[in-house]
Amino acid sequence: MGSVWRSSRSIADLGQHMALWLEGSGPSWPGYGADFGYEEDDASHLVPVLAAANRAGFVTVQSQPATDDGRGSRQRAWVEGIVHYRNPILGRLLDLQRQGFTVIRGSRTPYLVLTEEEGEPHTTLGYRIPRNWRAREWHGVGRHALREIRQDGVSLHLVDMTWGRDDRLWPALANAIR
């Protein structure tokens, strides 16, 4: 995993390391378990905005581009991350709701289908993150960073509810983190 993650002392540090991982120049983040950056060919266009979001302190842990093949396989653009409650971008991220995006704050999420395969739900939200989940997901990071995630981190899900539309969420996210 690399000592870079163990030396992290804050959410901001984690964001810096996550950006490097996304760009392929840093070790894999603890929750991923592979030694390379963001490898999905259909999502490589997300790397610049996700790396910038991480550098701004919105530590992204899951994301997907929107797609629609017209034959029953489709996705909504979506990103999940953690931001410190005192980070000024939190308010701007929450304001994305006024631009028509679904913004879910906290560890309880409503049931929401993010991906369909052959017309059936494949990837969904709709869970409560257990208290110890972040500790498992971030196993191996510095204890100060983990404490900050638990005490001061705000979990956010940003979703464009329109199937296959991949040209709105990412520019809006880029604007929110400036």
C-alpha positions as CSV (number, residue, x, y, z in Angstrom):
1,M,0.0,0.0,0.0
2,G,2.9,2.4,0.6
3,S,3.8,4.6,3.6
4,V,2.2,7.6,1.8
5,W,-1.2,6.5,3.1
6,R,0.1,5.7,6.6
7,S,1.7,9.2,6.8
8,S,-1.7,10.9,6.1
9,R,-2.8,13.1,8.9
10,S,-6.0,14.6,7.5
11,I,-8.8,14.3,5.0
12,A,-6.8,16.9,2.9
13,D,-3.8,14.6,2.9
14,L,-5.9,11.7,1.8
15,G,-7.2,13.8,-1.1
16,Q,-3.7,14.7,-2.2
17,H,-2.7,11.0,-2.3
18,M,-6.0,9.9,-3.9
19,A,-5.4,12.5,-6.7
20,L,-2.0,10.9,-7.4
21,W,-3.5,7.4,-7.4
22,L,-6.1,8.5,-9.9
23,E,-3.5,9.9,-12.2
24,G,-1.5,6.7,-11.9
25,S,1.5,8.2,-10.1
26,G,0.7,7.1,-6.5
27,P,0.1,3.8,-4.7
28,S,-3.4,2.3,-4.6
29,W,-5.7,3.7,-1.9
30,P,-6.5,1.2,0.9
31,G,-10.1,0.6,-0.1
32,Y,-9.2,-0.3,-3.7
33,G,-6.6,-3.0,-3.4
34,A,-4.8,-2.7,-6.7
35,D,-1.5,-1.1,-7.7
36,F,-2.7,1.2,-10.5
37,G,-4.7,4.3,-11.1
38,Y,-8.2,4.8,-12.5
39,E,-8.1,2.1,-15.2
40,E,-11.5,2.0,-16.6
41,D,-11.3,3.0,-20.3
42,D,-14.8,4.4,-20.4
43,A,-14.1,6.6,-17.4
44,S,-10.7,8.0,-18.1
45,H,-12.2,11.4,-18.9
46,L,-13.2,11.7,-15.3
47,V,-9.6,11.6,-14.0
48,P,-8.9,15.4,-14.3
49,V,-12.1,16.5,-12.4
50,L,-11.8,13.7,-9.8
51,A,-8.2,14.5,-9.2
52,A,-9.0,18.2,-8.8
53,A,-11.9,17.4,-6.5
54,N,-9.5,15.3,-4.3
55,R,-6.9,18.1,-4.3
56,A,-9.7,20.5,-3.1
57,G,-10.5,18.1,-0.2
58,F,-13.5,16.2,-1.6
59,V,-12.0,12.7,-1.3
60,T,-13.8,10.6,-3.9
61,V,-14.2,6.9,-3.2
62,Q,-16.6,5.7,-5.9
63,S,-17.7,7.2,-9.2
64,Q,-19.0,6.3,-12.6
65,P,-19.7,8.0,-15.9
66,A,-23.2,8.0,-17.4
67,T,-23.8,5.7,-20.3
68,D,-26.7,4.3,-22.2
69,D,-26.3,1.7,-24.9
70,G,-30.0,1.9,-26.0
71,R,-30.4,-1.9,-25.3
72,G,-31.1,-1.9,-21.6
73,S,-27.7,-1.2,-20.1
74,R,-27.4,2.3,-18.7
75,Q,-25.8,4.3,-15.9
76,R,-26.3,7.6,-14.1
77,A,-23.3,9.8,-13.6
78,W,-22.5,9.6,-9.9
79,V,-19.7,10.2,-7.4
80,E,-19.4,9.5,-3.7
81,G,-16.9,11.2,-1.4
82,I,-15.9,12.6,1.9
83,V,-15.2,16.2,2.7
84,H,-14.3,17.9,6.0
85,Y,-17.3,19.8,7.4
86,R,-15.3,23.0,7.6
87,N,-14.0,22.8,4.0
88,P,-15.6,25.7,2.1
89,I,-16.4,23.5,-0.9
90,L,-18.9,21.6,1.2
91,G,-21.5,24.4,0.8
92,R,-20.8,24.6,-3.0
93,L,-21.2,20.8,-3.3
94,L,-24.5,20.9,-1.4
95,D,-25.6,23.7,-3.7
96,L,-25.4,21.3,-6.7
97,Q,-28.9,20.3,-5.7
98,R,-30.1,23.7,-6.8
99,Q,-28.7,22.9,-10.3
100,G,-30.9,19.8,-10.5
101,F,-28.6,17.2,-9.2
102,T,-29.5,14.8,-6.4
103,V,-27.2,15.4,-3.4
104,I,-27.4,12.9,-0.5
105,R,-25.6,13.9,2.7
106,G,-24.8,11.4,5.4
107,S,-24.5,7.7,5.9
108,R,-28.1,6.8,5.2
109,T,-29.0,6.7,1.5
110,P,-32.4,6.2,-0.1
111,Y,-32.8,3.3,-2.5
112,L,-31.6,4.6,-5.9
113,V,-30.7,2.6,-9.0
114,L,-27.4,3.9,-10.5
115,T,-26.8,1.2,-13.1
116,E,-29.1,-1.2,-15.0
117,E,-28.0,-4.2,-17.0
118,E,-30.5,-5.6,-19.4
119,G,-33.2,-3.5,-17.8
120,E,-32.6,-4.8,-14.3
121,P,-31.0,-2.9,-11.3
122,H,-27.3,-3.7,-11.1
123,T,-25.7,-1.0,-8.9
124,T,-27.7,0.8,-6.3
125,L,-27.6,3.1,-3.4
126,G,-29.9,2.4,-0.5
127,Y,-27.9,1.5,2.6
128,R,-26.7,2.7,5.9
129,I,-23.0,2.8,6.2
130,P,-22.1,0.9,9.4
131,R,-20.1,2.9,12.0
132,N,-16.9,0.8,11.4
133,W,-17.2,0.8,7.6
134,R,-14.8,3.8,7.2
135,A,-12.2,2.1,9.4
136,R,-12.3,-1.0,7.2
137,E,-12.4,1.0,4.0
138,W,-9.4,3.2,5.1
139,H,-7.5,0.5,7.0
140,G,-3.8,1.4,6.7
141,V,-4.1,5.2,6.7
142,G,-2.7,7.3,9.4
143,R,-4.7,7.3,12.6
144,H,-5.1,11.0,12.6
145,A,-6.6,10.9,9.1
146,L,-8.9,8.1,10.1
147,R,-10.0,10.0,13.2
148,E,-10.7,13.1,11.1
149,I,-12.8,11.0,8.7
150,R,-14.9,9.7,11.5
151,Q,-15.3,12.9,13.5
152,D,-15.3,15.6,10.9
153,G,-16.0,13.9,7.5
154,V,-19.2,14.5,5.7
155,S,-20.2,11.7,3.3
156,L,-21.8,13.0,0.0
157,H,-23.3,11.3,-3.0
158,L,-23.8,13.5,-6.1
159,V,-26.0,12.0,-8.8
160,D,-27.3,13.2,-12.1
161,M,-30.7,11.4,-12.3
162,T,-30.8,11.5,-16.1
163,W,-29.7,8.1,-17.6
164,G,-26.8,8.4,-20.0
165,R,-26.2,12.1,-19.5
166,D,-22.5,12.5,-18.9
167,D,-22.0,16.2,-19.7
168,R,-23.5,18.0,-16.7
169,L,-22.4,16.5,-13.4
170,W,-18.6,16.7,-14.1
171,P,-18.5,20.3,-15.2
172,A,-20.7,21.3,-12.3
173,L,-18.4,19.4,-9.9
174,A,-15.4,21.1,-11.5
175,N,-17.0,24.5,-11.0
176,A,-18.0,23.7,-7.4
177,I,-14.4,22.9,-6.3
178,R,-12.8,26.0,-7.8
